[in-house]
Amino acid sequence: MLTESPDYCKPHVATQDGKKSATIPVLYVDDEPGLLSLCKIFLERSGDLIVDTAISPRVALKMIQSTDYAVIISDYQMPEMNGIEFFAEVEKTHGRLPFVLFTIRERTEVSSPLSNALMDFYLQKGGNAHAMYDALGQVIRKAAGKIR
């Protein structure tokens, strides 16, 4: 449960027409480049999300070293390690970050004591793309403590 926004959730400032707006930095990890691109386009349309993408958990772990992400989104099934193993590694090396497991798999397929302990949010891929990415955006905002 998020009760207070930690420093990494503090809004970044972007200027547009002289106005400041809060943005939420997000890292999305998936081994499917097409999904990474599509997700980035849909999520950034809202104007309050900035989405970086990584094709693998190993690449993502390096990115986390240099950027303060408010939320991490990860697919479950990936070649190097699954999404739960990836998040366990994130927690071990970088501390606790809000985490969204975004997968085609049913929740029961990815549920385990480890996943239940680590997983803040779960969202299943599929269906209408607009509805799916709108739901993902809302989950991200909730994870970052910034429901609008």
N, C-alpha and C positions, 0 to 999 in steps of 0.2 A: 504494500500500500504506500503510495506517495503522499506524504503529508506536507512536505516543504520542498520547494524547488532547489536542488543543489546548484552549485556554481555553474556546472556544465549545462544547466537548463536556462541560464540567464539569456535573454534574447540578444541576438546579434542585431546590429543596426544596419538597415539598408535604406538608402535615400532614393526617393522617386518624387520628382516635382517638389523637392525641398521638404518633404514629409518623412518622418521616421516610422518604420514598421518593424515589428518583432518577427524574427524568423527562427525556426526550429531546425537545427542541423541534424540530419538523419543519415545513417549509413545502411544501405541495403545490400545484402550479400546473397548471391544466387549464381549457380553455375550456368545459367541460360542467359546469354547476352541480350537476346530479344526481349525477355521479360524485364531485365534491368533497365533497358532503354524506355520501354513502354511505361513502366512504373514511375520512373523519374519524370517523364513528360506529364503524366496524369497528376502526380502529387505536387509538382511545382506550379501547376496552373493556379492553385489556391493563393499563391503569393506569400504564404507564411511558412512554407517548408522548403528547405534547401537539401537536396538529396544527392549524396555521393554514392557511387556504386562500386562494388568489388566482385570480381568473377570467382573468387575463392576465399575461404576462411583465412588462409595464410596471408594473402594480400590484405585482407581486412584488418588482421591483427597489426600489420605494419602501419596501416592508415590510422588506426586508433591511437598509435603512439604520438602522432603529430596533430591530431584534431580532437577537440572536445565535442563529441556527439551527444545529443540529448537522448536519442533513441537509436537502437540497432534493430533492424529487421533482418531476419534470416530465413532462407529456405531450410527445409529439413534434410532432404536427401541430396548430398553433394559428394563428389569423389574423395576428397581429402579427409573429411570428417563430417558427421551429420551436424545439424543445427544445434542440437543439445550439447554435443561435445565441443563445438565451436564456442557456445556461450560459456560453458564451464571454463574454457581456456581464457576467454575475455575476463571473467570474474577473477580467475587466479592471477592474471598478469596486470589487470587494469582496474580491478575493483568492480563494484556493482553498478551496472548501467541498465536502464529500462530496456527490455527485450521483447520483441514481437516475433513469434514463430509464424511465418506466412508460408503455408504449404498446401499441396493438393491432398495430402494424407489426412485421414480422419483423426480426430483428437485421440481416440483410443489406440491408434497405431503408434503414436509418438509418446504416449503417456507412460511414465515410469516414476519412481521416487525422485530420481535426479531431475527429470524434466519438470515435474510438479514443483520442486523446490526452486528451480531457476526461472521457469517460464512466467513472465508477468502477463503476457497476452498471447492468445492464439487466434489466428484468422485463417480460414480455409480459402484457398484459391479456387476460382471457378465461377461460372455464371456470367452475368452481365458485367462487362469490364468497368463501365461507369459506376455501377453500384458497388462493385468490389473495391475499386480504388477510393471511392468516397468513404466506404466503411474503414478502409485501411488508414486514410487520413484522420478520421475521427479517433481511431485506436491510437495513432501516433500522438495526437494532441492530448489524449487522456494520459498516455504513458509519460508524456513530458510535463503533465500538470497544467496544460494550457487549453482546456476545452473552451471553444468559442461559441 
